[in-house]
């Protein structure tokens, strides 16, 4: 269940989330480098993710004409 997985990830990383919230209140912005350092400092726990099941109707998604990079 996606809800339970998301809840577990948030609970496992609660100290990181509290630190991030405090930092954002103090300085309003966190750079990508600062966030990466926080992930390392707090030993952030992640889970593997992937597409569950088969890709269906991928060709029918909007914006198919857009370039893959800008």
MOPAC internal coordinates of N, CA, C and O (Angstrom, degrees):
PM7 1SCF
backbone

  N    0.0000 0     0.00 0     0.00 0    0    0    0
  C    1.4451 1     0.00 0     0.00 0    1    0    0
  C    1.5356 1   108.02 1     0.00 0    2    1    0
  O    1.2310 1   120.71 1   -50.18 1    3    2    1
  N    1.3011 1   116.25 1   129.82 1    3    2    1
  C    1.4689 1   122.41 1  -176.61 1    5    3    2
  C    1.5137 1   112.13 1   -62.93 1    6    5    3
  O    1.2310 1   120.49 1   141.63 1    7    6    5
  N    1.3266 1   116.67 1   -38.37 1    7    6    5
  C    1.4727 1   120.33 1   180.00 1    9    7    6
  C    1.5213 1   110.60 1   -61.25 1   10    9    7
  O    1.2310 1   120.25 1   132.10 1   11   10    9
  N    1.3160 1   117.13 1   -47.90 1   11   10    9
  C    1.4579 1   121.05 1  -178.36 1   13   11   10
  C    1.5271 1   111.68 1   -65.20 1   14   13   11
  O    1.2310 1   120.56 1   141.94 1   15   14   13
  N    1.3281 1   116.54 1   -38.06 1   15   14   13
  C    1.4680 1   120.08 1   178.48 1   17   15   14
  C    1.5297 1   110.27 1   -65.20 1   18   17   15
  O    1.2310 1   120.62 1   134.80 1   19   18   17
  N    1.3392 1   116.43 1   -45.20 1   19   18   17
  C    1.4681 1   120.58 1   179.08 1   21   19   18
  C    1.5258 1   110.69 1   -63.10 1   22   21   19
  O    1.2310 1   120.36 1   138.22 1   23   22   21
  N    1.3308 1   116.91 1   -41.78 1   23   22   21
  C    1.4556 1   120.92 1   179.62 1   25   23   22
  C    1.5266 1   111.08 1   -62.24 1   26   25   23
  O    1.2310 1   120.31 1   137.76 1   27   26   25
  N    1.3221 1   117.02 1   -42.24 1   27   26   25
  C    1.4604 1   121.18 1   179.78 1   29   27   26
  C    1.5297 1   110.79 1   -64.30 1   30   29   27
  O    1.2310 1   120.01 1   137.03 1   31   30   29
  N    1.3252 1   117.59 1   -42.97 1   31   30   29
  C    1.4665 1   121.34 1   178.82 1   33   31   30
  C    1.5305 1   109.80 1   -60.50 1   34   33   31
  O    1.2310 1   120.48 1   135.02 1   35   34   33
  N    1.3219 1   116.69 1   -44.98 1   35   34   33
  C    1.4650 1   120.14 1   179.75 1   37   35   34
  C    1.5296 1   111.79 1   -65.19 1   38   37   35
  O    1.2310 1   120.54 1   137.82 1   39   38   37
  N    1.3359 1   116.57 1   -42.18 1   39   38   37
  C    1.4680 1   120.18 1   179.08 1   41   39   38
  C    1.5298 1   110.89 1   -65.23 1   42   41   39
  O    1.2310 1   120.26 1   138.66 1   43   42   41
  N    1.3329 1   117.11 1   -41.34 1   43   42   41
  C    1.4644 1   121.21 1  -179.88 1   45   43   42
  C    1.5206 1   112.15 1   -64.47 1   46   45   43
  O    1.2310 1   120.49 1   152.60 1   47   46   45
  N    1.3179 1   116.66 1   -27.40 1   47   46   45
  C    1.4635 1   121.71 1  -176.21 1   49   47   46
  C    1.5263 1   112.71 1  -111.57 1   50   49   47
  O    1.2310 1   120.30 1  -155.70 1   51   50   49
  N    1.3227 1   117.03 1    24.30 1   51   50   49
  C    1.4635 1   121.05 1  -176.55 1   53   51   50
  C    1.5324 1   113.22 1   -56.58 1   54   53   51
  O    1.2310 1   119.07 1   135.00 1   55   54   53
  N    1.3371 1   119.39 1   -45.00 1   55   54   53
  C    1.4771 1   118.27 1   179.08 1   57   55   54
  C    1.5381 1   112.40 1   -59.00 1   58   57   55
  O    1.2310 1   120.61 1   140.57 1   59   58   57
  N    1.3231 1   116.44 1   -39.43 1   59   58   57
  C    1.4669 1   120.46 1   177.58 1   61   59   58
  C    1.5218 1   110.29 1   -64.05 1   62   61   59
  O    1.2310 1   120.08 1   135.67 1   63   62   61
  N    1.3141 1   117.46 1   -44.33 1   63   62   61
  C    1.4643 1   120.74 1  -179.05 1   65   63   62
  C    1.5249 1   111.37 1   -63.89 1   66   65   63
  O    1.2310 1   120.68 1   140.08 1   67   66   65
  N    1.3364 1   116.30 1   -39.92 1   67   66   65
  C    1.4720 1   119.65 1   177.91 1   69   67   66
  C    1.5235 1   110.99 1   -64.22 1   70   69   67
  O    1.2310 1   120.71 1   136.90 1   71   70   69
  N    1.3338 1   116.24 1   -43.10 1   71   70   69
  C    1.4684 1   120.24 1   178.41 1   73   71   70
  C    1.5277 1   110.96 1   -64.50 1   74   73   71
  O    1.2310 1   120.32 1   137.13 1   75   74   73
  N    1.3210 1   116.99 1   -42.87 1   75   74   73
  C    1.4629 1   121.21 1   178.62 1   77   75   74
  C    1.5275 1   110.67 1   -61.20 1   78   77   75
  O    1.2310 1   120.43 1   134.96 1   79   78   77
  N    1.3226 1   116.79 1   -45.04 1   79   78   77
  C    1.4654 1   120.49 1   179.46 1   81   79   78
  C    1.5237 1   111.15 1   -60.91 1   82   81   79
  O    1.2310 1   120.67 1   135.37 1   83   82   81
  N    1.3370 1   116.33 1   -44.63 1   83   82   81
  C    1.4655 1   120.87 1   179.54 1   85   83   82
  C    1.5251 1   110.60 1   -62.11 1   86   85   83
  O    1.2310 1   120.46 1   135.98 1   87   86   85
  N    1.3209 1   116.73 1   -44.02 1   87   86   85
  C    1.4683 1   121.23 1   179.91 1   89   87   86
  C    1.5202 1   110.99 1   -63.57 1   90   89   87
  O    1.2310 1   120.39 1   137.93 1   91   90   89
  N    1.3297 1   116.86 1   -42.07 1   91   90   89
  C    1.4648 1   119.91 1   179.59 1   93   91   90
  C    1.5280 1   111.81 1   -65.63 1   94   93   91
  O    1.2310 1   120.02 1   143.68 1   95   94   93
  N    1.3185 1   117.56 1   -36.32 1   95   94   93
  C    1.4659 1   120.11 1   176.76 1   97   95   94
  C    1.5183 1   110.00 1   -64.58 1   98   97   95
  O    1.2310 1   120.43 1   140.01 1   99   98   97
  N    1.3232 1   116.79 1   -39.99 1   99   98   97
  C    1.4636 1   121.04 1  -177.65 1  101   99   98
  C    1.5210 1   113.34 1   -73.67 1  102  101   99
  O    1.2310 1   119.94 1   136.85 1  103  102  101
  N    1.3388 1   117.72 1   -43.15 1  103  102  101
  C    1.4624 1   118.39 1  -173.73 1  105  103  102
  C    1.5283 1   114.56 1  -122.87 1  106  105  103
  O    1.2310 1   119.68 1  -178.94 1  107  106  105
  N    1.3252 1   118.21 1     1.06 1  107  106  105
  C    1.4571 1   125.49 1   173.49 1  109  107  106
  C    1.5228 1   115.50 1    67.61 1  110  109  107
  O    1.2310 1   119.77 1   158.51 1  111  110  109
  N    1.3217 1   118.05 1   -21.49 1  111  110  109
  C    1.4654 1   121.16 1  -177.46 1  113  111  110
  C    1.5228 1   108.76 1  -138.03 1  114  113  111
  O    1.2310 1   120.92 1   -37.82 1  115  114  113
  N    1.3269 1   115.84 1   142.18 1  115  114  113
  C    1.4564 1   121.39 1   173.86 1  117  115  114
  C    1.5253 1   106.76 1  -126.63 1  118  117  115
  O    1.2310 1   120.66 1   -55.21 1  119  118  117
  N    1.3079 1   116.35 1   124.79 1  119  118  117
  C    1.4652 1   119.28 1   179.53 1  121  119  118
  C    1.5219 1   110.14 1   -72.63 1  122  121  119
  O    1.2310 1   120.85 1   -15.81 1  123  122  121
  N    1.3093 1   115.98 1   164.19 1  123  122  121
  C    1.4637 1   120.96 1   178.02 1  125  123  122
  C    1.5258 1   110.10 1   -60.25 1  126  125  123
  O    1.2310 1   120.46 1   140.99 1  127  126  125
  N    1.3303 1   116.73 1   -39.01 1  127  126  125
  C    1.4585 1   120.80 1   179.46 1  129  127  126
  C    1.5207 1   111.47 1   -65.13 1  130  129  127
  O    1.2310 1   120.75 1   137.21 1  131  130  129
  N    1.3351 1   116.18 1   -42.79 1  131  130  129
  C    1.4609 1   119.89 1   177.96 1  133  131  130
  C    1.5285 1   110.87 1   -62.46 1  134  133  131
  O    1.2310 1   120.91 1   138.25 1  135  134  133
  N    1.3330 1   115.87 1   -41.75 1  135  134  133
  C    1.4634 1   119.67 1  -179.76 1  137  135  134
  C    1.5204 1   110.82 1   -65.35 1  138  137  135
  O    1.2310 1   120.18 1   138.36 1  139  138  137
  N    1.3221 1   117.26 1   -41.64 1  139  138  137
  C    1.4620 1   120.54 1   177.52 1  141  139  138
  C    1.5263 1   110.81 1   -60.98 1  142  141  139
  O    1.2310 1   120.62 1   139.42 1  143  142  141
  N    1.3220 1   116.41 1   -40.58 1  143  142  141
  C    1.4665 1   120.15 1   177.86 1  145  143  142
  C    1.5252 1   111.09 1   -63.68 1  146  145  143
  O    1.2310 1   120.46 1   142.03 1  147  146  145
  N    1.3257 1   116.73 1   -37.97 1  147  146  145
  C    1.4657 1   120.46 1   177.14 1  149  147  146
  C    1.5235 1   110.58 1   -63.80 1  150  149  147
  O    1.2310 1   120.61 1   138.25 1  151  150  149
  N    1.3305 1   116.45 1   -41.75 1  151  150  149
  C    1.4656 1   120.11 1   179.16 1  153  151  150
  C    1.5189 1   111.05 1   -58.76 1  154  153  151
  O    1.2310 1   121.12 1   138.99 1  155  154  153
  N    1.3360 1   115.47 1   -41.01 1  155  154  153
  C    1.4665 1   120.20 1   179.46 1  157  155  154
  C    1.5264 1   110.26 1   -71.74 1  158  157  155
  O    1.2310 1   120.83 1   132.80 1  159  158  157
  N    1.3195 1   116.01 1   -47.20 1  159  158  157
  C    1.4656 1   121.05 1  -177.37 1  161  159  158
  C    1.5277 1   112.08 1   -57.77 1  162  161  159
  O    1.2310 1   120.77 1   139.26 1  163  162  161
  N    1.3278 1   116.14 1   -40.74 1  163  162  161
  C    1.4638 1   120.53 1  -177.00 1  165  163  162
  C    1.5251 1   112.15 1   -96.51 1  166  165  163
  O    1.2310 1   120.48 1  -171.93 1  167  166  165
  N    1.3329 1   116.69 1     8.07 1  167  166  165
  C    1.4651 1   120.82 1   178.36 1  169  167  166
  C    1.5281 1   110.87 1    49.11 1  170  169  167
  O    1.2310 1   121.09 1  -125.25 1  171  170  169
  N    1.3284 1   115.52 1    54.75 1  171  170  169
  C    1.4633 1   121.41 1  -175.24 1  173  171  170
  C    1.5230 1   111.36 1   -54.84 1  174  173  171
  O    1.2310 1   121.16 1   -45.73 1  175  174  173
  N    1.3076 1   115.39 1   134.27 1  175  174  173
  C    1.4614 1   122.32 1   179.03 1  177  175  174
  C    1.5275 1   108.78 1   -94.27 1  178  177  175
  O    1.2310 1   121.05 1   -53.78 1  179  178  177
  N    1.3032 1   115.60 1   126.22 1  179  178  177
  C    1.4583 1   120.23 1   179.14 1  181  179  178
  C    1.5166 1   109.43 1  -119.35 1  182  181  179
  O    1.2310 1   121.19 1   -12.14 1  183  182  181
  N    1.3134 1   115.33 1   167.86 1  183  182  181
  C    1.4573 1   120.49 1   176.81 1  185  183  182
  C    1.5174 1   108.07 1  -125.87 1  186  185  183
  O    1.2310 1   120.78 1   -28.98 1  187  186  185
  N    1.3035 1   116.11 1   151.02 1  187  186  185
  C    1.4547 1   120.05 1   175.35 1  189  187  186
  C    1.5245 1   108.62 1   -69.33 1  190  189  187
  O    1.2310 1   121.29 1   -36.82 1  191  190  189
  N    1.2967 1   115.14 1   143.18 1  191  190  189
  C    1.4448 1   118.93 1   177.10 1  193  191  190
  C    1.5163 1   108.61 1  -132.72 1  194  193  191
  O    1.2310 1   121.17 1   -19.96 1  195  194  193
  N    1.2616 1   115.36 1   160.04 1  195  194  193
  C    1.4479 1   120.71 1   178.46 1  197  195  194
  C    1.5152 1   109.38 1  -171.90 1  198  197  195
  O    1.2310 1   121.12 1    -4.97 1  199  198  197
  N    1.2776 1   115.47 1   175.03 1  199  198  197
  C    1.4472 1   120.33 1   177.95 1  201  199  198
  C    1.5239 1   107.82 1   -76.60 1  202  201  199
  O    1.2310 1   121.39 1   -53.97 1  203  202  201
  N    1.3044 1   114.94 1   126.03 1  203  202  201
  C    1.4564 1   119.85 1   177.79 1  205  203  202
  C    1.5249 1   107.23 1   -92.59 1  206  205  203
  O    1.2310 1   120.85 1   -55.24 1  207  206  205
  N    1.2912 1   115.98 1   124.76 1  207  206  205
  C    1.4600 1   119.64 1  -177.67 1  209  207  206
  C    1.5100 1   110.20 1    86.04 1  210  209  207
  O    1.2310 1   121.15 1    12.49 1  211  210  209
  N    1.2757 1   115.40 1  -167.51 1  211  210  209
  C    1.4615 1   120.41 1  -177.46 1  213  211  210
  C    1.5267 1   110.93 1   -94.95 1  214  213  211
  O    1.2310 1   121.17 1   -26.06 1  215  214  213
  N    1.3261 1   115.37 1   153.94 1  215  214  213
  C    1.4649 1   119.69 1   173.48 1  217  215  214
  C    1.5162 1   107.67 1   -71.96 1  218  217  215
  O    1.2310 1   121.34 1   -55.67 1  219  218  217
  N    1.3129 1   115.05 1   124.33 1  219  218  217
  C    1.4588 1   118.33 1   179.65 1  221  219  218
  C    1.5174 1   110.30 1  -120.01 1  222  221  219
  O    1.2310 1   120.75 1   -41.61 1  223  222  221
  N    1.2772 1   116.17 1   138.39 1  223  222  221
  C    1.4666 1   123.31 1   174.85 1  225  223  222
  C    1.5232 1   112.88 1    56.28 1  226  225  223
  O    1.2310 1   120.41 1  -149.10 1  227  226  225
  N    1.3311 1   116.81 1    30.90 1  227  226  225
  C    1.4602 1   120.37 1  -179.76 1  229  227  226
  C    1.5245 1   111.06 1   -58.84 1  230  229  227
  O    1.2310 1   120.55 1   142.07 1  231  230  229
  N    1.3097 1   116.56 1   -37.93 1  231  230  229
  C    1.4648 1   120.25 1  -179.14 1  233  231  230
  C    1.5239 1   112.59 1   -68.88 1  234  233  231
  O    1.2310 1   119.86 1   166.78 1  235  234  233
  N    1.3099 1   117.88 1   -13.22 1  235  234  233
  C    1.4618 1   120.87 1  -179.86 1  237  235  234
  C    1.5376 1   112.60 1   -94.59 1  238  237  235
  O    1.2310 1   120.39 1   179.54 1  239  238  237
  N    1.3199 1   116.86 1    -0.46 1  239  238  237
  C    1.4527 1   119.46 1   178.72 1  241  239  238
  C    1.5268 1   109.46 1   -67.94 1  242  241  239
  O    1.2310 1   120.46 1   -30.26 1  243  242  241
  N    1.3439 1   116.72 1   149.74 1  243  242  241
  C    1.4676 1   119.46 1   179.35 1  245  243  242
  C    1.5213 1   111.31 1   -67.90 1  246  245  243
  O    1.2310 1   120.84 1   -15.62 1  247  246  245
  N    1.2994 1   115.99 1   164.38 1  247  246  245
  C    1.4665 1   124.50 1   175.10 1  249  247  246
  C    1.5271 1   113.13 1    66.17 1  250  249  247
  O    1.2310 1   119.56 1  -148.35 1  251  250  249
  N    1.2889 1   118.45 1    31.65 1  251  250  249
  C    1.4533 1   122.21 1   178.15 1  253  251  250
  C    1.5263 1   111.70 1   -66.85 1  254  253  251
  O    1.2310 1   120.10 1   156.29 1  255  254  253
  N    1.3367 1   117.41 1   -23.71 1  255  254  253
  C    1.4640 1   121.34 1  -177.16 1  257  255  254
  C    1.5285 1   112.54 1   -81.80 1  258  257  255
  O    1.2310 1   120.13 1   169.24 1  259  258  257
  N    1.3240 1   117.36 1   -10.76 1  259  258  257
  C    1.4560 1   120.39 1  -175.55 1  261  259  258
  C    1.5155 1   110.46 1   -73.28 1  262  261  259
  O    1.2310 1   120.31 1   -31.90 1  263  262  261
  N    1.3286 1   117.00 1   148.10 1  263  262  261
  C    1.4712 1   119.70 1   177.00 1  265  263  262
  C    1.5226 1   110.37 1   -66.81 1  266  265  263
  O    1.2310 1   120.25 1   -25.34 1  267  266  265
  N    1.3148 1   117.12 1   154.66 1  267  266  265
  C    1.4694 1   121.03 1  -178.54 1  269  267  266
  C    1.5210 1   111.31 1   -73.38 1  270  269  267
  O    1.2310 1   119.95 1   157.25 1  271  270  269
  N    1.3300 1   117.69 1   -22.75 1  271  270  269
  C    1.4621 1   120.63 1   175.79 1  273  271  270
  C    1.5102 1   109.64 1  -141.61 1  274  273  271
  O    1.2310 1   121.81 1   -23.25 1  275  274  273
  N    1.3157 1   114.13 1   156.75 1  275  274  273
  C    1.4711 1   118.80 1  -177.71 1  277  275  274
  C    1.5093 1   109.23 1  -108.34 1  278  277  275
  O    1.2310 1   120.10 1   180.00 1  279  278  277

